[in-house]
Amino acid sequence: DEDDDHLNMDSMRQKLSNLFHRVCEVCTAEFQLIANVFASPSTLGKGGDAIYDVSSLSDAIPFQVARALLQRVISDPRNGLQARINDLLDSIDRRGDFDAGTKKLDTFVVIHEKAAGLFTMLKESAQSMLLTASKGGITEEKSLEEYQAASEDNARAVASLVQFLTTQEMSLSSSHRRGYLNLELRLLHHECCYCLDRTGAKLVMPKRGDKSNVNRHNALMGGTAGLATYEAPAMPLDKQHLKKGGFQGLLGGPLKQSVLRQPLMHATDSLARARLMFGVGQGGVGDVDSTARVITGIFSQMCTFYGDSFLFPIIEVLGDLLDTNPPSAPPSLPFDESSPAPDLGVDGSFWVGIERIHSAAKAFDRELWAEQRNGSERVWEILVATGSHTSLTLAKDQRMGFFQELEERGETAILRALDTLSTHIQWVLVAGGEHMASAGNRLLNKDKNQGPYAIPAGSSLDNANSPAVKSLTFCLRAQFVHIQAALTPQSLSAFWTALSMRLYDILVARLLQHYYVSMVGAVNLSRDVEALRSVAMLAGTDHEHWDMLRELLTLYMTPPNALKTILVGPEGDANSGKGLFGQAGKDQALVFMSRRVDYRVKVNQVLKKTTWAVELLEDLGVPDPTDFTVNIAMYSAQSLRNRRMKIN
C-alpha cells in the first residue's frame, strides 16, 4: 500500500499489538475447545451435569492438535504469522532507499517487541487452559495415585508444548535478528559516511579484495548464534582533497561541531535498537552472548569509522598543512604590534582543529563507552550487564587502540607544529635580527660578523630589546593564546617547556658559534634574555636553563680582573665547587667566557687570546676547551637538565 510510505511507528505498534492480542485470544479459545473436546466425562455433578476430567489430556492426541494449531498460526506459508511479517518487511524493501532501511529497522524492533509479548501470552494460555486441575477431584473411578500419575504426565505434555512455542519463538526471532543486524550495521556505516559526504569531503573507495579487517571483524562477531553479519568497508577521508581546502576547509567541513556529533547520534540509536532486539542480559532476559557480541561489533565498527576513516586522516592533514620551512627572505622587523601577530608558520586554525579533535574524542568516549555511568545504556554498561568478560575485554582493547592511535597521531602533528615554530623562531632571531645588523639599523662594531651584541663602548642603548626579540615575543604570546585553548594543562605544560628549550638552544647555539659580546652589548643581551625567559615561562615548570643563562651572562658584564671570583668564588680554588665552575661546570663557563669581544684579538690576521685570558687560565690551572672543536650540543637545555638530574 502506498500509504505505508508514511506509516507511523506508534500506529504500527498499536496495530501489531491488536493483531497479536487477537491471535492470542483465538488460540486461547481453541485451547479451551481442545480441552473440552478431548477431556472424558467423569461422574455426574449436582443436577446431573457431567464433570470433565482433564487429567486424561496426558494422552498425546490433544497436544498434537494444539501443536498443529500453533504450527499453522505461526508458520503457514501464506497466512501464517511469519509470512505476514515477511510481507510487511518486503513492502518496505520495495522502496529501495535508505529512508526505507531506517523504517525497516524500526519495524524489526516493533515486531520483535510485540512478538515476544505474543509468545509469552500463548505460553501462559497453554498452561492455564491445558494444565487445569481436575474440577472433579478424586472420584470412585480413580484412586489418588492414578490421578497424580495422570496429572504428572499431563504437566510433562504441557511443558513439551511450551517448549515447542519457545522453539518457534527462537526461530522467528533468529530470522529477524539476522536481517536486523545486517541492516543495522550497513545503515550505520552509510549514515556515518553520509555525514562526511554532505560536507563536500571525498571518501577513498575500498580496494577490491581488501580483507584487512575481516579477521578482527570475525573475531568480534563470529559467535552471534550463527548470525551472518555485514562487514563495513574501510572508506577513509581523502587526505589530498582535504589538503586542497586548507584549515578553513577542515573547520567549515568535517570538523564542524555538528558533523562531529552526527555519527555518535547514529551509533547511540543503533545501541538502543540492539538492546531491544537482543535483550540486555539482566535477570536472564535475552541472549546474553549474542547481545554482548552484537554490542561489541557495533562499537568496533564505530571505533574503525571514527578513527581510521574520520579523525585519523584529518589530524594527519592538520600536520601536513604546516610548512616547517620559513620564507627565504628575512622578515621585516620590528613587526607592527597594532596588527595581528604573524603566526610563525602555525596558523591559529591548526590549534582550533586540534581542540575540536580532542573534544570529539572525549564525546566519543562519553556518548558510546560511558564507563561507570549507571543508567546510560551505553557499551560499558550493557556489556557489564551481560557478564561477558570476553566481549568486555575485546571492547576495551578496541577503545584503548582507538585512543592510543589518536594520541600518537596527535603527538606527531603537535611535534610538527613545534618544529615549525622552532624554524620560524630561528628565522626571526637569526635571519631577521642579523639582517638588520648588517643593514646598519643598529650601531654595531665595525666587524659585522661579530653579531648584534658586539656593541662598542660609549654606544647609546635606545631600545629595551632588540627588534628581533621584541617581535619574537610578540608572536609567541599571540601563539600561546591559541595553544592554551587547544591543549590540556598537562599537554600545554609539556609543549611549552619543549618550546622553551628549543628557544634557549637556538639562542645559545648562535651565541656560542657566531656572536661576540661586549660589556655594553651584554646589557642588551641580558634584556633580550629576560624578555625571552618571560615568554618561555608562560607555561611549564622546568625553566632552570634560563636561570643558568642569566648567571652566565655575568661573564660579559664583569671586567677581566674580577672574572676569577665569578668563575670559582672568593677563595680562588677552581675545585671548590663554587662560582660558575660549580654551577654550570668548568667547560661551559669557559666556553661562554670565550665569546667576550676582548677574549681574543687579531694579530696579523690571526685570532689570539689576550694577555688577561692567558693569565687567567694559567692562574686557574685549567685548559681552554675552545682550543679544540666545541660540541655545542653539550650546552643545550637538555644537557643542562641531564647534568642537574645526575647531580641530584
C-alpha positions in Angstrom: 0.0 0.0 0.0 1.4 3.4 -0.9 0.2 4.8 2.4 2.9 2.7 4.0 5.3 5.4 2.9 4.1 7.5 5.8 3.4 4.7 8.3 3.8 6.0 11.8 5.7 3.8 14.2 3.3 4.3 17.1 0.4 3.5 14.8 2.1 0.3 13.6 2.9 -0.7 17.1 -0.7 -0.4 18.1 -1.9 -2.3 15.0 0.6 -5.1 15.7 -0.4 -5.2 19.3 -4.1 -5.5 18.4 -3.3 -8.2 15.9 -1.2 -10.3 18.3 -3.8 -9.9 21.0 -6.4 -11.2 18.6 -4.2 -14.2 17.7 -3.7 -14.9 21.4 -7.5 -14.7 22.0 -8.2 -17.1 19.2 -5.6 -19.6 20.4 -6.8 -19.3 24.0 -10.4 -20.2 22.8 -9.0 -23.1 20.8 -7.1 -24.4 23.7 -10.3 -24.4 25.8 -12.1 -26.1 23.0 -9.4 -28.8 22.7 -9.6 -29.3 26.4 -13.4 -29.7 26.4 -13.4 -32.0 23.2 -10.7 -34.4 24.3 -11.5 -34.5 28.0 -13.6 -37.5 29.1 -16.8 -37.1 31.2 -16.4 -38.3 34.8 -19.0 -38.6 37.4 -22.2 -36.6 37.3 -22.3 -33.5 39.4 -25.2 -31.8 41.0 -28.1 -31.6 38.6 -26.8 -34.4 36.5 -24.1 -32.3 34.7 -21.0 -34.2 33.6 -17.7 -33.2 35.2 -14.9 -33.4 32.6 -11.7 -35.0 33.9 -8.9 -33.1 32.1 -6.3 -35.3 33.6 -6.9 -37.6 30.6 -5.2 -34.9 28.5 -2.0 -36.7 29.1 -2.9 -38.6 26.0 -0.8 -37.4 23.0 -3.7 -36.6 20.8 -4.9 -33.2 22.3 -1.4 -31.9 22.4 -0.7 -32.9 18.9 -3.8 -30.9 17.9 -2.7 -27.9 19.9 0.7 -28.1 18.4 -0.7 -28.4 14.8 -2.9 -25.3 15.5 0.1 -23.3 16.7 2.2 -24.5 13.7 -0.5 -23.3 11.3 -0.9 -20.0 13.0 2.8 -19.2 13.1 4.3 -20.9 10.1 1.6 -21.3 7.4 3.4 -20.2 4.2 0.6 -18.0 3.0 -1.3 -16.7 6.0 0.9 -17.5 9.0 2.4 -15.0 11.3 5.9 -15.4 9.8 4.5 -14.9 6.3 2.6 -11.8 7.2 5.6 -10.3 8.9 7.8 -11.0 5.9 5.2 -9.4 3.6 5.3 -6.3 5.8 9.1 -6.2 5.6 9.1 -6.8 1.9 6.8 -3.9 1.3 9.3 -1.7 2.9 12.2 -3.2 0.9 10.4 -2.3 -2.4 11.0 1.4 -1.8 14.8 0.7 -2.0 16.2 3.8 -0.4 17.9 4.3 2.9 15.0 6.0 4.5 13.1 2.8 3.9 16.0 1.0 5.6 15.7 3.1 8.7 12.0 2.4 8.7 12.7 -1.3 8.4 15.0 -1.2 11.4 12.2 0.4 13.5 9.8 -2.2 12.1 12.1 -5.0 13.2 12.2 -3.7 16.7 8.5 -3.2 16.9 7.8 -6.7 15.6 10.3 -8.3 17.9 8.8 -6.5 20.9 5.3 -7.4 20.1 6.1 -11.0 19.0 7.8 -11.6 22.3 4.7 -10.4 24.1 2.5 -12.7 22.0 4.6 -15.8 22.7 4.5 -15.0 26.4 0.7 -14.8 26.3 0.5 -18.1 24.3 2.6 -19.9 26.8 0.5 -18.6 29.7 -2.7 -19.5 27.9 -1.5 -23.0 27.1 -0.5 -23.5 30.8 -3.7 -22.1 32.2 -6.1 -23.8 29.7 -4.5 -27.2 29.3 -2.9 -27.7 32.8 -6.0 -27.1 34.8 -6.5 -29.2 37.9 -9.4 -31.6 37.7 -12.6 -30.0 38.9 -14.0 -33.3 39.8 -11.2 -34.2 42.2 -10.6 -37.7 43.2 -13.5 -40.0 42.2 -14.5 -43.5 42.9 -13.3 -44.5 39.5 -9.7 -43.0 40.1 -7.5 -43.5 43.1 -5.3 -40.8 44.4 -2.2 -42.5 42.9 -3.8 -42.8 39.5 -4.9 -39.1 39.5 -1.5 -37.9 40.5 0.3 -40.0 37.8 -2.1 -38.7 35.1 -1.5 -35.1 36.3 2.2 -35.5 36.1 2.0 -36.9 32.6 -0.3 -34.0 31.7 2.3 -31.5 33.1 5.1 -33.0 31.1 3.0 -32.8 27.9 2.1 -29.2 28.5 5.8 -28.4 29.2 6.6 -30.0 25.8 4.0 -27.8 24.2 5.5 -24.7 25.9 9.0 -25.8 24.7 7.6 -26.1 21.2 6.4 -22.4 21.5 9.8 -21.4 22.7 11.4 -23.1 19.7 9.1 -21.3 17.3 9.8 -18.0 19.0 13.6 -18.6 18.7 13.2 -19.5 15.1 11.2 -16.4 14.4 13.5 -14.0 16.4 16.6 -15.6 14.9 15.4 -14.8 11.4 14.5 -11.3 12.3 17.7 -10.7 14.3 19.8 -11.8 11.3 18.1 -9.5 9.0 18.1 -6.7 11.6 21.8 -6.9 12.4 23.0 -6.9 8.8 20.8 -3.9 8.1 21.7 -2.1 11.3 25.5 -2.3 10.6 25.0 -1.4 6.9 22.8 1.6 7.7 25.1 2.8 10.5 28.1 2.7 8.1 26.0 4.5 5.4 24.8 7.2 7.8 28.3 7.9 9.1 29.8 8.1 5.6 26.9 10.3 4.5 27.7 12.8 7.3 31.1 13.3 5.8 29.9 13.3 2.2 27.5 16.1 2.9 30.4 18.3 3.9 31.8 18.1 0.4 34.6 15.8 1.5 35.7 12.8 -0.6 36.0 9.3 0.7 38.5 6.8 -0.6 36.7 3.9 -2.1 37.7 0.5 -0.7 40.0 -1.6 -2.9 38.6 -4.8 -4.4 39.6 -7.8 -2.3 40.8 -5.8 0.6 40.3 -8.0 3.6 42.3 -6.1 6.2 39.6 -6.0 8.7 38.0 -9.4 8.2 39.8 -11.4 10.9 39.2 -8.7 13.5 35.5 -8.5 12.5 35.0 -12.3 12.5 36.6 -12.5 16.0 34.2 -10.0 17.3 31.0 -11.2 15.5 31.6 -14.8 14.8 29.8 -16.1 17.8 26.4 -14.3 17.4 24.4 -17.5 17.2 25.3 -18.0 13.6 24.3 -14.5 12.5 25.6 -13.6 9.1 26.9 -10.1 9.7 27.8 -7.3 7.5 31.3 -6.0 7.4 31.7 -2.3 6.8 34.4 -1.4 4.2 37.2 0.9 5.1 36.5 4.3 3.4 38.8 7.0 4.9 38.6 10.6 4.0 40.7 11.6 1.0 43.7 13.4 2.5 44.7 15.0 -0.7 41.3 16.5 -1.2 41.3 17.7 2.4 44.6 19.5 1.9 43.2 21.5 -1.0 40.6 23.1 1.3 43.3 24.0 3.9 42.5 24.8 7.5 39.3 26.7 6.8 38.0 23.8 4.6 38.5 21.5 7.6 37.0 23.7 10.2 34.0 24.5 8.0 33.6 20.9 6.8 34.4 17.6 8.6 35.5 19.4 11.8 32.2 21.3 12.3 30.8 20.6 15.7 27.5 19.3 14.1 29.4 16.9 11.8 31.5 15.5 14.7 28.3 14.8 16.7 26.2 13.2 14.0 27.9 9.8 13.8 27.7 9.4 17.6 24.0 10.1 17.5 23.5 7.4 14.8 25.6 5.0 16.9 23.6 5.6 20.1 20.4 4.9 18.1 22.0 1.6 17.0 22.9 0.6 20.5 19.3 1.3 21.7 17.8 -0.8 18.9 20.3 -3.6 19.6 19.3 -3.7 23.2 15.7 -4.1 22.3 16.4 -6.8 19.7 18.8 -8.9 21.7 18.0 -8.0 25.3 20.3 -6.6 27.9 21.2 -9.7 29.8 19.9 -8.6 33.2 17.9 -11.2 35.1 18.3 -13.8 32.4 16.4 -11.7 29.9 17.7 -12.0 26.3 20.5 -14.0 24.7 23.4 -12.5 26.6 26.1 -14.0 24.5 24.6 -12.6 21.3 23.9 -9.3 22.9 27.5 -8.9 24.1 28.9 -9.8 20.6 26.5 -7.5 18.8 27.2 -4.5 21.0 30.9 -5.2 20.7 30.6 -5.4 17.0 28.7 -2.0 16.7 31.3 -0.4 19.0 34.2 -1.9 16.9 32.7 -0.6 13.7 32.4 2.9 15.2 36.0 2.8 16.5 37.1 1.9 13.0 35.0 4.6 11.4 35.6 7.4 13.9 39.3 6.7 13.9 40.6 5.2 10.7 38.0 6.9 8.4 37.4 10.2 10.1 39.7 11.6 12.8 43.0 10.0 11.8 43.1 11.3 8.3 42.1 14.8 9.5 44.8 15.0 12.2 47.4 13.9 9.6 46.3 16.6 7.2 46.5 19.2 10.0 50.2 18.3 10.5 50.9 18.2 6.7 49.4 21.6 6.2 52.2 23.1 8.3 55.3 24.2 6.4 58.4 23.8 8.5 60.5 25.8 6.1 60.4 29.5 6.8 60.4 32.1 4.0 63.7 32.5 2.2 63.6 36.3 2.6 64.3 37.7 6.1 61.4 39.3 8.0 61.0 43.0 8.1 61.5 43.9 11.7 60.1 45.0 14.0 56.5 43.7 13.5 53.7 46.1 13.8 52.1 45.3 17.1 48.9 47.1 16.2 48.2 44.4 13.6 47.7 40.7 14.2 50.9 38.9 15.1 52.5 36.7 12.4 51.7 33.1 13.1 55.3 31.8 12.9 54.2 29.2 10.4 51.5 27.7 12.7 48.1 29.1 11.8 45.7 29.6 14.7 43.3 27.3 12.9 45.7 24.4 13.4 45.1 24.7 17.2 41.4 25.1 16.7 41.4 21.8 14.7 43.4 20.1 17.5 41.0 21.3 20.1 38.0 20.0 18.1 39.5 16.6 17.6 40.2 16.4 21.3 36.6 17.4 22.1 35.3 14.8 19.6 37.4 12.1 21.2 36.0 12.9 24.6 32.5 13.0 23.2 33.1 9.6 21.6 34.1 8.1 24.9 31.3 9.8 26.8 28.5 9.0 24.3 29.4 5.5 23.4 31.5 3.9 26.1 30.3 5.8 29.2 32.1 3.9 31.8 30.7 3.9 35.4 27.7 6.0 34.2 24.8 3.9 35.6 21.7 4.2 33.6 23.5 5.4 30.4 22.6 2.2 28.5 25.9 2.5 26.6 28.5 0.0 25.6 30.2 -0.4 29.0 27.0 -0.8 31.0 25.4 -3.2 28.5 28.5 -5.4 28.4 28.8 -5.5 32.2 25.1 -6.5 32.4 25.7 -9.4 30.0 28.5 -10.7 32.2 30.6 -11.5 29.1 34.2 -10.9 30.2 35.4 -11.8 26.7 33.4 -9.2 24.9 34.1 -6.6 27.5 37.9 -7.3 27.1 37.6 -7.1 23.3 35.7 -3.8 23.5 38.3 -2.4 26.0 41.0 -3.3 23.6 39.2 -1.6 20.8 38.7 1.5 22.9 42.4 1.5 24.0 43.6 1.0 20.5 41.5 3.9 19.2 42.8 6.4 21.8 46.4 5.2 21.6 46.4 5.6 17.8 44.7 9.0 18.1 47.2 10.1 20.7 50.2 9.0 18.6 48.9 10.8 15.5 48.1 13.9 17.6 51.6 13.9 19.1 53.1 13.7 15.6 51.0 16.7 14.4 51.9 18.7 17.5 55.6 17.8 17.2 55.4 19.1 13.6 54.0 22.3 15.0 56.9 22.5 17.5 59.3 22.0 14.6 57.6 24.7 12.6 57.7 27.2 15.4 61.4 26.4 16.0 62.4 27.0 12.4 60.5 30.3 12.4 61.9 31.4 15.7 65.4 30.9 14.2 64.2 32.8 11.1 63.2 35.8 13.2 66.1 35.8 15.6 68.9 34.9 13.1 67.7 35.9 9.6 65.7 38.9 10.8 68.0 40.1 13.6 71.3 39.7 11.7 69.8 41.2 8.5 69.0 44.4 10.5 72.5 44.4 11.9 74.2 44.0 8.6 71.9 46.8 7.2 73.2 49.2 9.8 69.9 49.6 11.6 71.8 49.3 14.9 75.1 50.8 15.9 77.4 47.8 15.8 81.1 47.1 15.9 82.8 47.7 12.6 83.2 43.9 12.2 79.6 43.0 11.3 80.5 39.3 11.6 80.7 39.7 15.4 76.9 39.8 15.7 74.4 42.2 17.3 75.8 42.2 20.8 79.4 43.3 20.0 78.4 47.0 20.6 81.3 49.4 21.1 81.8 51.2 24.4 80.1 54.5 24.5 77.2 53.5 22.3 73.7 54.5 23.4 71.1 51.9 24.3 67.9 53.4 23.0 65.7 50.3 23.0 64.8 47.9 25.8 65.1 44.9 23.4 66.4 44.2 20.1 63.8 44.3 17.2 64.2 40.6 16.7 63.5 39.6 20.3 60.7 42.2 20.6 59.0 40.8 17.5 59.5 37.2 18.5 58.0 37.7 22.0 55.0 39.5 20.4 54.4 36.5 18.1 54.9 33.9 20.8 52.5 35.5 23.2 49.8 35.5 20.5 50.6 31.9 19.7 50.3 30.9 23.3 46.7 32.0 23.4 45.8 29.6 20.7 47.8 26.7 22.2 46.4 27.3 25.7 42.8 27.0 24.3 43.6 23.7 22.4 45.7 21.6 24.8 45.0 20.2 28.3 47.0 21.8 31.1 49.4 18.8 31.2 49.9 18.9 27.4 50.3 22.6 27.4 53.0 22.4 30.1 54.9 19.7 28.2 54.6 21.6 24.9 55.6 25.0 26.2 58.5 23.5 28.1 59.8 21.9 25.0 59.4 25.2 23.1 61.3 27.0 25.9 64.2 24.5 25.5 64.2 24.9 21.7 64.2 28.7 22.1 67.1 28.5 24.5 69.1 26.2 22.3 68.6 28.4 19.2 69.9 31.5 21.1 72.7 29.7 22.9 73.9 27.9 19.7 74.0 31.2 17.8 75.8 32.9 20.7 78.5 30.3 21.1 79.1 29.8 17.4 78.7 33.3 15.8 78.2 36.1 18.3 80.7 38.1 20.4 79.5 40.2 23.4 80.9 43.4 24.6 80.2 44.9 28.1 77.8 47.3 26.5 76.2 44.6 24.3 75.8 42.4 27.4 73.2 44.8 28.7 71.2 44.4 25.6 71.7 40.6 25.6 70.6 40.5 29.3 67.4 42.4 28.4 66.7 40.1 25.5 67.2 37.0 27.6 64.8 38.4 30.3 62.2 39.0 27.6 62.6 35.5 26.1 62.6 34.0 29.6 59.4 35.8 30.5 57.5 34.4 27.5 59.1 31.0 28.0 57.7 30.8 31.5 54.0 31.4 30.4 53.5 27.6 31.0 55.5 24.7 32.1 57.6 24.2 35.3 61.2 23.3 34.2 62.9 26.5 33.0 66.1 26.4 35.0 68.1 26.6 31.9 67.1 30.3 31.6 68.2 30.9 35.2 71.6 29.3 34.4 71.9 31.6 31.3 71.3 34.6 33.4 74.2 33.6 35.7 76.5 33.0 32.7 75.7 36.4 31.3 77.6 38.0 34.2 80.8 36.8 32.4 80.2 39.6 29.8 79.4 42.3 32.3 82.5 41.8 34.5 85.9 43.4 33.9 88.7 40.9 33.3 90.3 41.4 36.7 87.1 40.3 38.5 86.4 37.2 36.4 88.3 34.8 38.6 85.9 35.4 41.5 82.9 35.0 39.3 84.3 31.7 38.0 85.5 30.0 41.2 84.3 32.0 44.1 86.2 34.3 46.5 88.6 31.6 47.7 90.0 31.3 44.2 90.0 27.5 44.3 89.0 26.0 40.9 88.0 22.8 42.6 85.9 24.3 45.4 82.6 23.8 43.6 81.8 27.4 44.0 81.2 30.1 41.4 80.2 29.3 37.8 82.5 26.3 37.8 80.3 24.8 40.4 77.0 25.9 39.0 77.5 25.4 35.2 80.6 23.3 35.0 84.2 24.4 34.1 83.9 23.8 30.4 80.6 25.6 29.9 81.7 28.6 31.9 84.9 28.9 29.9 83.1 28.4 26.6 80.7 31.2 27.4 83.5 33.4 28.6 85.4 32.9 25.3 82.6 34.8 23.5 83.7 38.1 25.0 84.9 40.6 22.4 88.1 41.1 24.3 88.9 37.4 24.8 90.8 37.2 21.5 92.3 39.8 19.3 93.6 39.7 15.7 97.4 39.7 15.3 98.5 39.5 11.7 95.0 38.3 10.7 95.2 35.5 13.3 93.0 35.4 16.4 95.0 35.0 19.6 94.0 35.1 23.2 94.5 38.3 25.0 97.1 38.5 27.8 94.5 38.6 30.6 92.8 35.5 29.2 96.1 33.5 29.1 97.0 34.6 32.6 93.5 33.8 34.0 93.6 30.2 32.6 97.1 29.7 33.9 96.1 31.0 37.3 93.1 28.7 37.4 95.2 25.8 36.2 92.6 24.7 33.6 92.9 24.2 29.8 90.9 26.2 27.4 88.1 24.0 25.9 87.8 26.4 22.9 91.3 25.4 21.7 89.6 22.3 20.3 86.3 21.8 18.5 83.4 22.7 20.7 80.4 20.4 20.8 77.6 22.9 21.1 75.1 20.1 21.9 76.9 19.7 25.2 75.4 23.1 26.3 71.8 22.6 25.2 68.9 22.9 27.6 68.5 19.1 27.7 72.2 18.6 28.6 71.8 21.1 31.5 68.7 19.1 32.7 70.6 15.8 32.5 73.5 17.3 34.4 71.2 18.6 37.1 69.4 15.3 37.4 72.7 13.5 37.7 73.9 15.8 40.5 70.6 15.5 42.3 
